[in-house]
Amino acid sequence: MKKSNMASIIKKVSIALMLFCASTAMAASDKLCTGDAGLKKLEGYWSSSPFLDLLKKHGNWTAAMTATDSQKNALTISDGRIRQNLAWHEGDETEYCLRLQGDKIWLLGDGKHRAEQGPYQRLGSLAQKEADLYLARIIQGCFVSEEKEQWCFQDGKLSINGKPARASLSLDLSELDLYGTPLRVEGRKLPFWYLVQRGNAWVVFEDDYASNEKRLPVDPKTSKPWRVLSKQ
């Protein structure tokens, strides 16, 4: 074999090895697992992109949650851990790995029982309240009730007549009746306000846990609402 041919072959092999090593290093750098220092830059709340699409489509929490596998809707990355939301009902201490591609992440499968999940997109920072971040995607703006109250929803927070209301989106639906968007309320006889959109207005039902034997059933289509909110 001529020296020129040998040199050409060696050069091609060297380039191929360099490209392989570079791609391997890039793949390794895009993979992060529980305990890796690189998770620090990803800390925050992450939501499944398909779930956010469902939330936009349906415009209410219950419909979006029941249209998908609610165990896989979201991730929280904090303190070196990756936690699945598990429908916001259970804790998650499983160790995971993820891959980062652009501004989205995928939860890697374990090769046995769990397939890859994603993509997930950043919803907000840990300094924010996760429930507020989701409610802000459902309802925004100010409304007036038939009782002349002003209800304002801004960035997932509710104020009534200018005063902050002790109400926030109930992410966990496990003990609730499945309709509308439930807000957990403090200081009221009944613990929930359910928001249901009717045309350009929103109606509000006061309701209780579905497991309460004394609960009066609510039919969002026929029951009389506690409040009717019209857009200002």
N, C-alpha and C positions, 0 to 999 in steps of 0.2 A: 504494500500500500504506500502510495506517495506521501511524503511528509505534508504536502499541502492539504491532501484529503484528510489525513489524520488530524491535522490542526483544526480543520473545519468541523470534524466530528466532535472533537474535544470542546470546541467553542459552543456548539449547539447543545451538547450535554450539560455544559456549565450553565448556560442560559436557562435550560429547562429546570435544572436543580435550583437555581436562584429564584425562578418564578414559583416553583413548588414550595420552597421555604417561605417565600414572601406571603403566598396565599395561606399557608398553614399558620404563620404568625398572625396574619390578619384575622383568620377565623378564631384563633385562640384569644385574641384581644377583644373580639366581639362577644365572647362567651363569658358570663359572670355567674358565679354560684354563691349560695349562702356563705357569708363570712368574708367574701372578697372585698378588699378596700375600694375597688372600683364602683361598688354599689352606692357609695356616698353621693356621687353626682346624679344618681337616678332616684334619690329619695323623694317620696311624694306619693300621691294617689294616682293610680293608672286605671283606665277603664277600657273594656273591650270596645273596639271600633264598631263591630256589628251591633253591640248593645246600645251604643249611643245613637246609631242609626234608627234602631227600634224606638228609642225614647223620643226622637224627633218625629218619627212617623205616627206614633200613637198619642203622644202628648200627655200621657199619664203614667205614673210609676207602676201600678199594678199590671197594666196591659203589656208594658215592656218587659217586666220581670217574668210574667207567665208565658211570654212568647219565645223564651230561650232557656237554656240551662243556667239558672240563677246562681249555681255554685261557681260558675266560671266568669262572672261578669266583670270582676275587678281584682286588682292587686294593690297591696300597700307595701312599699319598700322603705324600711327604716331600721336603724341600728344594725345594719349588716344582714338583715333578714328580708326574705321575699315571702309575703303571706297572701294567700288567696282569700277573697272575701267570704266564700262559702255561704252565700245568700245573707250575709251579715247576721248570721245566727249562731255560728260556732267559731271557736278559735282554731288557728292553723299553726302547727309547730313542725310541719314537714319541711325538709330541706329541698330547695329547688335550684335549678340553673336556668338562665335565660340567655337569649341572644339579642343583640341590639343591631338594628338595621335602620339607619337614618334616624328619624325621631320616633320610631316605634319599637316595641319589644315583643318577643314571643317567649312564652314559658315552654321550656324544652320538655319533651316526653322522657319517660324513664326507660323506654325500650321494652317495657313489659305491659303494664296496665294503663298507663297514661300517655295519650298522644300529645303532640305539640299543640299548644293553645295560643291564640292570638289572631291578629295583632292587637296590642294594647297601646293606647296613646295617653300621654300625660294629661291628667284631669286638673290637678292643682298641687299646691305645696302642703306639707304637713302643718304649716302654720294656719291653714284654713280648715274649715269644718267640712268633712266629706259630704254630709247631708246637704249643706248649703250649696255645694258645687253642683249637685244633681238637681236640686229644686230650681236653681237659676236657669236650668235648661228647659224647665217645664213651664214656668210662669214668671213674667216680669211686668212691671208697670203698676199703675195705681187704678183702683176701682172704687166705686161708691156703692154702698149697700142701700136697700130700701129704707133702712133706719138712719140714713144719712151719715153713716160711718165711712171714713176713708181708709181703705185697706191698700197698703203699698208693699209690693214685693220687689226688693232690690238685692241683687247678688245672693239670692237664696235666703234672705232674711225678711221677716214680715213685721210691719209696724201698722198699728191701728190708731187713727187720729194722731199720728206723729209719735206715738209711744211704742217702743219695742214690745212685740208680743212674744210670750214664752212658748213658742211653737216652732218645731223643726220637722223636716221630712223624716218619717219613720222608714228607714231602709229595710228593716226586718219585717217581713210580712207573715211570718210563721204562725202567729196567733190572731191574725186579723181577717176580716171579711175581705174578699178580693174584688175591689172596685175602686176606681179613682186614684187619687193621690193622697195618702193619709199623712196628716201632720200630728205629731205627738205634742199634746198641749199640757202645760202645767197650771195648776190652780183652778181647774174647772171640775164640775161634777162628773162629766164624761171626759175620758182621756184623749179623744181624737177628734180632729176636724178633718173631714174628707172633702177634697176639692174635686169637683166634676165639671167638665166644660160642657156648656149647652149653647151652641152657636157662638155668639160674641161675648156671652156672659159666663160666669162661673158660679156654680151653686155650692153651698157648704152644708154638709150634714154633720151633726154631732153624733158620735158613735162610741161604742165600747169594744172591748176585746170580744172576739167571736165566741170564746169559751165561756163567757159570763152567761149563766143560765137565765138571768133576769134581763138580759139584753133584748131590746125591741128591734127586730130585724129591719134593715133599711133596704129598700129597692130604689136604686138611684134613678130609675126611669119614672117611677110613680109616687114615691114618698115625697112629702112636703119638706123642702130644705129649711135649714135653720137660718141661712142667709142667702141672698141672691146678690151677686156682685156684678155691676155693669162697668164697662170700661169708661174711664174718664176721658 
